[in-house]
Amino acid sequence: MDSMVSLLKLIITLGIVQGAIAGGLLFWGKRNQPANRYLAVMIWFFSLACLNLRFFQESTLYTTTLGGFIGAFVPLMWIMPLGPLFYFYIRASMDPDFQWKRRYRVHWISTFFDLAPQLSAIVYIGGILLGLVTHKIPLGEYIDVYNVYVDIPRWLSFTGYLWAAHRFLLGYHAGRGVQNDPATARLISVRWLRQFIWAFLGFQVLWLVFLIPYVWPGNSEPLLAVVGWYPIYVPLAILIYWVGIKALLVTYQIPMALPQKATPVQVLTAETVGQSLIILKKAMDEEQLYLDPDLSLSSLSKHTGIAPKTISAVLNQHQHSSFNEFINGYRIRAFQQRLQQADLQTMTITGIAFDCGFNSQATFQRAFKQVTGMSPTEYRKTAMQG
C-alpha cells in the first residue's frame, strides 16, 4: 500500500516538474504566439495546484513558519482562470489575427473565488493589528468549509468555457477556417484541438464523479480519508505531461512563417495603374469574383493577367488597402445589399455572409465592424427599423 501511495505521489511530482518545463518552453518559444502563452499559463496553474497538494501531503504547510505563511497568504490554487485560458488558447490557435482586447478582462473577474481565503486572512490579520478585531474568529473553519463548496463554481466555470471552446471550433470548421491559413496547418491544429477538448472533457467527468460525493454535507472528510485527492490529481498530472509534450510536438509540426525580406516599393506608371484598376473593378463589379470564398491574390492574378506584385502595389499605393481589405469591402457591400431584400429577412447573418464570399464568421465579424463601425447584428437591426 505504501509503495502504491509513493508511486502516486511520484506521478504528481513529475507532473509539477513537467508543467514547469513545458510551460516555459511554450511561453518563451518563438512559435504559435500568443496561443502557446495562454496554454503555458494554464499548465503552470495546473502545476501550482499539484504543488499545493504535495505541500499538503507532506504537512509542509503546518510544520514550518514559512509553510504556514504560504498557506495563509499565497494563493496556489488558481482554478477560475483556467476556463478563460482554455477558451482563448483555442481562439488564438485558430485565428492568426487574434489580439488581446481590454474588454476580455471581464473573464478574469471570477478569480476572486480563488483569492477569497487569502483576502479573508489579510483582512483578519489587518483587523487585529489595527485593533478592529478584538475577538477570535474561527476563520480557519470558515475557510475549510469555503474550500469544499468553491469547487462547484470552479467546475461550472471550466465546463462552460470548455463548451464555448467546442462551439467556437465547430463554428470555425463550418466556416472553413481563417483565410490564407495553410491547409496543412489548419488540419494539424483542428485535429490537436479536438483531442485537447475531449481530453479535458474526460477530466471534467472524473471531477464531477468525485465532486458530487465530496460536496455532500459531512461526506468530504470520509471521502478524502479513503481515496484522498488521487482520483483528481493523478489524472491531472498525466494531463499536464501529455498536454506539454503534445503541444510542443504540434507546434513544431505547423510550418512557421519565415520573416520576409523587405522589398523595394514598386514604381508604377499612371497607365499601368489606370488599366489595372479598370480590370480589377470589372472583375469585382461585373464578374463578382469576390463571391468565391477561395479567392486569393494568385487566383485573381491568373484571372486578370496582372502580376500579383502589381495588384498589391496598385491596391496599397492607390486604394490604400490590402488585398483582403479590397475583397472584403465588396463582400460587405454585397452583404448590406442582400440584407435589404425581403426574401432574405429570415436568413441568418452568417448564412448571408457566406453567400457573399466570406468563409469564416470571425473574419466577417471583424471586417464588418472595421468598415461600418458596428456589428452585423446592430446593422441588421438598424436596417430593419429603417
C-alpha positions as CSV (number, residue, x, y, z in Angstrom):
1,M,0.0,0.0,0.0
2,D,2.8,2.4,0.9
3,S,4.6,1.6,-2.4
4,M,1.4,2.5,-4.3
5,V,1.0,5.8,-2.4
6,S,4.6,6.6,-3.1
7,L,4.1,5.9,-6.8
8,L,1.0,8.1,-7.0
9,K,2.9,10.9,-5.2
10,L,5.8,10.5,-7.7
11,I,3.4,10.8,-10.6
12,I,2.1,14.1,-9.2
13,T,5.6,15.4,-8.5
14,L,6.7,14.6,-12.1
15,G,3.6,16.4,-13.3
16,I,4.8,19.5,-11.4
17,V,8.2,19.4,-12.9
18,Q,6.9,18.6,-16.4
19,G,4.4,21.5,-16.2
20,A,7.2,24.0,-15.2
21,I,9.5,22.9,-18.0
22,A,6.8,22.6,-20.8
23,G,5.2,25.8,-19.7
24,G,8.5,27.6,-20.0
25,L,9.2,26.2,-23.5
26,L,5.7,27.1,-24.7
27,F,5.7,30.6,-23.2
28,W,9.1,31.7,-24.4
29,G,9.2,29.8,-27.6
30,K,9.0,31.7,-30.9
31,R,6.3,29.6,-32.5
32,N,2.5,29.9,-32.3
33,Q,2.4,33.0,-30.1
34,P,0.3,34.2,-28.4
35,A,-1.7,31.0,-28.4
36,N,1.0,29.0,-26.7
37,R,1.3,31.6,-23.9
38,Y,-2.3,31.1,-22.9
39,L,-1.6,27.3,-22.8
40,A,1.7,27.8,-20.9
41,V,0.0,29.9,-18.1
42,M,-2.8,27.3,-18.0
43,I,-0.2,24.5,-17.5
44,W,1.6,26.5,-14.8
45,F,-1.7,26.9,-12.9
46,F,-2.3,23.2,-13.0
47,S,1.2,22.6,-11.8
48,L,0.7,25.0,-8.9
49,A,-2.4,23.1,-7.9
50,C,-0.4,19.9,-7.8
51,L,2.3,21.6,-5.8
52,N,-0.2,22.8,-3.3
53,L,-1.4,19.2,-2.9
54,R,2.2,17.9,-2.4
55,F,2.7,20.6,0.3
56,F,-0.4,19.4,2.0
57,Q,0.5,15.8,1.8
58,E,3.9,16.3,3.3
59,S,2.4,18.6,6.0
60,T,4.8,21.4,4.9
61,L,2.1,24.0,5.4
62,Y,1.7,23.1,9.1
63,T,5.2,22.3,10.4
64,T,7.1,25.5,9.5
65,T,6.5,29.2,9.9
66,L,7.3,29.8,6.2
67,G,4.8,27.0,5.2
68,G,2.1,28.5,7.4
69,F,2.7,31.9,5.9
70,I,2.5,30.4,2.3
71,G,-0.7,28.5,3.2
72,A,-2.4,31.6,4.6
73,F,-1.3,34.3,2.3
74,V,0.0,32.9,-1.0
75,P,-2.7,31.6,-3.4
76,L,-1.5,28.3,-5.0
77,M,-5.0,27.3,-6.3
78,W,-5.8,29.3,-9.4
79,I,-8.7,27.4,-10.9
80,M,-11.1,30.1,-12.2
81,P,-8.7,31.5,-14.8
82,L,-8.3,28.0,-16.4
83,G,-11.5,28.3,-18.3
84,P,-10.8,31.6,-20.0
85,L,-7.2,30.5,-20.7
86,F,-8.5,27.3,-22.3
87,Y,-11.0,29.2,-24.4
88,F,-8.6,31.9,-25.6
89,Y,-6.0,29.2,-26.4
90,I,-8.5,27.7,-28.8
91,R,-9.4,31.0,-30.3
92,A,-5.8,32.2,-30.7
93,S,-4.7,28.9,-32.3
94,M,-7.4,29.1,-34.9
95,D,-7.3,32.8,-35.7
96,P,-3.9,34.2,-36.6
97,D,-5.3,37.7,-36.3
98,F,-6.5,37.2,-32.8
99,Q,-5.4,40.0,-30.5
100,W,-6.0,40.6,-26.8
101,K,-8.5,43.3,-26.0
102,R,-9.3,45.2,-22.8
103,R,-12.8,44.0,-22.7
104,Y,-11.6,40.4,-22.3
105,R,-10.5,41.3,-18.7
106,V,-14.1,40.6,-17.6
107,H,-13.4,36.9,-18.0
108,W,-11.0,37.0,-15.0
109,I,-13.3,38.6,-12.5
110,S,-14.3,35.2,-11.2
111,T,-10.6,34.8,-10.0
112,F,-12.0,36.4,-6.8
113,F,-13.3,32.9,-5.9
114,D,-9.7,31.7,-5.7
115,L,-8.4,34.7,-3.8
116,A,-11.2,34.8,-1.2
117,P,-9.4,32.7,1.5
118,Q,-6.2,34.8,1.2
119,L,-8.1,38.1,1.2
120,S,-10.0,37.0,4.3
121,A,-6.8,36.1,6.1
122,I,-5.3,39.5,5.2
123,V,-8.4,41.4,6.4
124,Y,-8.5,39.3,9.6
125,I,-4.8,40.0,10.4
126,G,-5.1,43.6,9.4
127,G,-8.1,44.0,11.7
128,I,-6.2,42.5,14.6
129,L,-3.2,44.8,14.0
130,L,-5.5,47.9,13.8
131,G,-7.4,46.9,16.8
132,L,-10.6,46.5,14.9
133,V,-10.9,42.7,15.7
134,T,-10.9,42.1,19.4
135,H,-12.5,38.6,19.5
136,K,-11.0,35.4,18.0
137,I,-12.9,34.3,14.9
138,P,-12.7,30.7,13.7
139,L,-11.5,31.9,10.3
140,G,-9.8,28.6,9.6
141,E,-13.1,26.7,9.9
142,Y,-14.9,29.0,7.6
143,I,-12.2,28.8,5.0
144,D,-12.2,25.0,5.2
145,V,-16.0,24.9,4.5
146,Y,-15.5,27.5,1.7
147,N,-12.8,25.4,0.1
148,V,-15.2,22.4,-0.1
149,Y,-18.0,24.2,-1.8
150,V,-16.0,26.6,-4.0
151,D,-15.2,23.7,-6.3
152,I,-18.8,23.8,-7.5
153,P,-18.5,27.2,-9.3
154,R,-15.0,26.2,-10.4
155,W,-16.3,23.1,-12.1
156,L,-19.2,25.0,-13.7
157,S,-16.9,27.8,-14.9
158,F,-14.4,25.4,-16.6
159,T,-17.2,23.3,-18.1
160,G,-18.8,26.5,-19.5
161,Y,-15.6,27.6,-21.2
162,L,-15.0,24.1,-22.4
163,W,-18.4,24.2,-24.1
164,A,-17.7,27.6,-25.5
165,A,-14.4,26.4,-27.0
166,H,-16.1,23.4,-28.5
167,R,-18.7,25.7,-30.1
168,F,-16.0,28.0,-31.5
169,L,-14.1,25.1,-33.0
170,L,-17.3,23.8,-34.6
171,G,-18.1,27.3,-36.0
172,Y,-14.6,27.6,-37.4
173,H,-14.9,24.2,-39.1
174,A,-18.4,25.2,-40.5
175,G,-16.9,28.4,-41.9
176,R,-14.0,26.5,-43.5
177,G,-11.4,28.3,-41.4
178,V,-9.4,31.6,-41.4
179,Q,-8.4,33.0,-44.8
180,N,-4.9,32.4,-46.0
181,D,-4.2,29.8,-43.3
182,P,-2.2,26.9,-44.8
183,A,-4.4,23.8,-45.2
184,T,-1.8,21.6,-43.5
185,A,-1.6,24.0,-40.5
186,R,-5.4,24.0,-40.2
187,L,-5.6,20.3,-40.4
188,I,-2.9,19.8,-37.7
189,S,-4.4,22.4,-35.4
190,V,-8.0,21.3,-35.7
191,R,-7.1,17.6,-35.0
192,W,-5.0,18.6,-32.0
193,L,-7.5,21.0,-30.5
194,R,-10.3,18.3,-30.8
195,Q,-8.1,15.9,-28.8
196,F,-7.3,18.7,-26.4
197,I,-11.1,19.4,-25.8
198,W,-12.0,15.8,-25.5
199,A,-9.2,15.1,-23.0
200,F,-10.4,17.8,-20.7
201,L,-14.0,16.8,-21.2
202,G,-13.0,13.4,-19.8
203,F,-11.3,15.1,-16.9
204,Q,-14.4,17.1,-16.2
205,V,-16.4,13.9,-16.0
206,L,-13.9,12.4,-13.5
207,W,-14.0,15.7,-11.5
208,L,-17.9,15.6,-11.4
209,V,-17.9,12.0,-10.2
210,F,-15.6,13.0,-7.4
211,L,-17.3,16.3,-6.7
212,I,-20.8,15.0,-6.1
213,P,-20.0,12.9,-3.0
214,Y,-17.3,15.4,-1.9
215,V,-19.7,18.4,-1.5
216,W,-22.3,16.2,0.1
217,P,-22.7,17.6,3.7
218,G,-20.5,15.7,6.1
219,N,-19.0,13.5,3.4
220,S,-15.8,15.3,2.4
221,E,-13.5,14.2,5.2
222,P,-14.6,10.5,5.0
223,L,-14.1,10.5,1.2
224,L,-10.6,12.0,1.5
225,A,-9.7,9.5,4.2
226,V,-10.5,6.7,1.8
227,V,-9.2,7.8,-1.6
228,G,-7.5,11.2,-0.9
229,W,-7.2,13.6,-3.8
230,Y,-5.6,11.0,-6.0
231,P,-8.7,10.4,-8.3
232,I,-8.4,14.1,-9.4
233,Y,-4.7,14.9,-9.2
234,V,-3.2,11.8,-10.7
235,P,-5.2,12.2,-14.0
236,L,-4.4,15.9,-13.8
237,A,-0.7,15.2,-13.6
238,I,-0.9,12.8,-16.5
239,L,-2.8,15.5,-18.5
240,I,0.0,18.0,-17.7
241,Y,2.5,15.6,-19.0
242,W,0.6,14.8,-22.2
243,V,-0.5,18.3,-23.0
244,G,3.0,19.7,-22.5
245,I,4.6,17.1,-24.8
246,K,1.8,17.1,-27.4
247,A,1.5,20.8,-27.7
248,L,5.3,21.2,-28.3
249,L,5.2,18.5,-31.0
250,V,2.2,20.1,-32.7
251,T,3.8,23.5,-32.5
252,Y,6.8,22.2,-34.4
253,Q,4.7,20.3,-36.9
254,I,3.0,23.5,-38.1
255,P,5.1,25.4,-40.6
256,M,6.4,28.7,-39.2
257,A,6.0,31.7,-41.4
258,L,9.5,32.9,-42.2
259,P,10.2,36.7,-41.9
260,Q,10.0,38.2,-45.4
261,K,12.8,40.4,-46.6
262,A,12.0,44.0,-47.2
263,T,11.3,44.6,-50.9
264,P,11.7,47.9,-52.7
265,V,8.5,49.8,-53.4
266,Q,7.3,49.0,-57.0
267,V,7.1,52.2,-59.1
268,L,4.0,52.2,-61.3
269,T,3.2,54.3,-64.3
270,A,-0.1,56.1,-64.5
271,E,-1.1,54.0,-67.4
272,T,-0.4,50.7,-65.5
273,V,-2.4,52.0,-62.5
274,G,-5.3,53.1,-64.6
275,Q,-5.5,49.9,-66.7
276,S,-5.1,47.7,-63.6
277,L,-7.9,49.5,-61.7
278,I,-10.2,49.1,-64.6
279,I,-9.5,45.4,-64.9
280,L,-9.8,44.8,-61.1
281,K,-13.0,46.7,-60.7
282,K,-14.5,44.9,-63.7
283,A,-13.6,41.6,-62.1
284,M,-15.3,42.6,-59.0
285,D,-18.3,44.7,-60.3
286,E,-19.3,42.6,-63.3
287,E,-17.8,39.2,-62.7
288,Q,-18.2,39.3,-58.9
289,L,-15.1,37.2,-58.2
290,Y,-15.3,38.2,-54.6
291,L,-18.2,35.7,-54.2
292,D,-15.6,33.0,-54.4
293,P,-14.6,32.2,-50.8
294,D,-11.3,30.7,-52.0
295,L,-10.3,33.8,-54.0
296,S,-6.6,34.6,-53.4
297,L,-4.1,37.0,-54.8
298,S,-2.6,34.4,-57.0
299,S,-6.0,33.2,-58.4
300,L,-7.0,36.8,-59.1
301,S,-3.7,37.4,-60.8
302,K,-4.3,34.3,-63.1
303,H,-7.8,35.5,-63.9
304,T,-6.9,39.1,-64.7
305,G,-3.4,38.6,-66.1
306,I,-2.0,41.2,-63.7
307,A,1.1,40.2,-61.8
308,P,0.5,39.6,-58.0
309,K,3.0,42.3,-57.1
310,T,1.4,44.8,-59.4
311,I,-2.1,44.1,-57.9
312,S,-0.7,44.6,-54.4
313,A,1.2,47.7,-55.3
314,V,-1.9,49.3,-57.0
315,L,-4.1,48.5,-54.1
316,N,-1.6,49.6,-51.4
317,Q,-0.5,52.8,-53.2
318,H,-3.6,54.0,-54.9
319,Q,-6.6,52.4,-53.0
320,H,-4.8,52.5,-49.6
321,S,-5.9,48.9,-48.8
322,S,-4.5,45.4,-48.7
323,F,-5.8,42.6,-50.9
324,N,-8.0,41.3,-48.2
325,E,-9.4,44.7,-47.3
326,F,-10.2,45.3,-51.0
327,I,-12.0,42.0,-51.5
328,N,-13.8,42.1,-48.1
329,G,-15.1,45.7,-49.0
330,Y,-17.0,44.2,-51.9
331,R,-18.3,41.3,-49.8
332,I,-19.5,43.7,-47.1
333,R,-21.3,45.9,-49.6
334,A,-22.9,42.8,-51.1
335,F,-24.0,41.7,-47.6
336,Q,-25.6,45.2,-47.0
337,Q,-27.5,45.0,-50.3
338,R,-28.7,41.4,-49.7
339,L,-29.8,42.4,-46.2
340,Q,-32.4,44.8,-47.8
341,Q,-34.0,42.1,-49.8
342,A,-37.4,41.0,-48.3
343,D,-36.8,37.3,-49.1
344,L,-33.6,37.3,-47.1
345,Q,-35.0,38.7,-43.8
346,T,-35.4,35.2,-42.4
347,M,-31.9,34.1,-43.2
348,T,-29.2,34.1,-40.6
349,I,-26.4,36.7,-40.7
350,T,-23.8,34.0,-41.1
351,G,-25.7,32.4,-44.0
352,I,-25.8,35.7,-45.8
353,A,-22.2,36.4,-45.1
354,F,-21.1,33.1,-46.5
355,D,-23.3,33.7,-49.6
356,C,-21.3,36.9,-50.1
357,G,-18.0,35.2,-50.2
358,F,-16.8,35.1,-46.6
359,N,-15.6,31.7,-45.3
360,S,-15.1,32.5,-41.6
361,Q,-17.6,34.0,-39.2
362,A,-14.8,35.5,-37.2
363,T,-13.3,37.2,-40.2
364,F,-16.6,38.5,-41.3
365,Q,-17.5,40.0,-37.9
366,R,-14.1,41.7,-37.6
367,A,-14.0,43.1,-41.2
368,F,-17.6,44.3,-41.0
369,K,-17.0,46.3,-37.8
370,Q,-13.8,47.8,-39.1
371,V,-15.7,49.1,-42.2
372,T,-19.1,50.1,-40.7
373,G,-18.2,50.8,-37.0
374,M,-20.9,48.4,-35.8
375,S,-21.5,44.7,-35.5
376,P,-23.6,42.9,-38.2
377,T,-26.4,42.3,-35.7
378,E,-26.6,46.0,-34.9
379,Y,-26.5,46.9,-38.6
380,R,-29.3,44.5,-39.4
381,K,-31.5,45.8,-36.6
382,T,-30.9,49.4,-37.8
383,A,-31.6,48.4,-41.4
384,M,-34.8,46.6,-40.5
385,Q,-36.1,49.5,-38.4
386,G,-35.3,51.9,-41.2
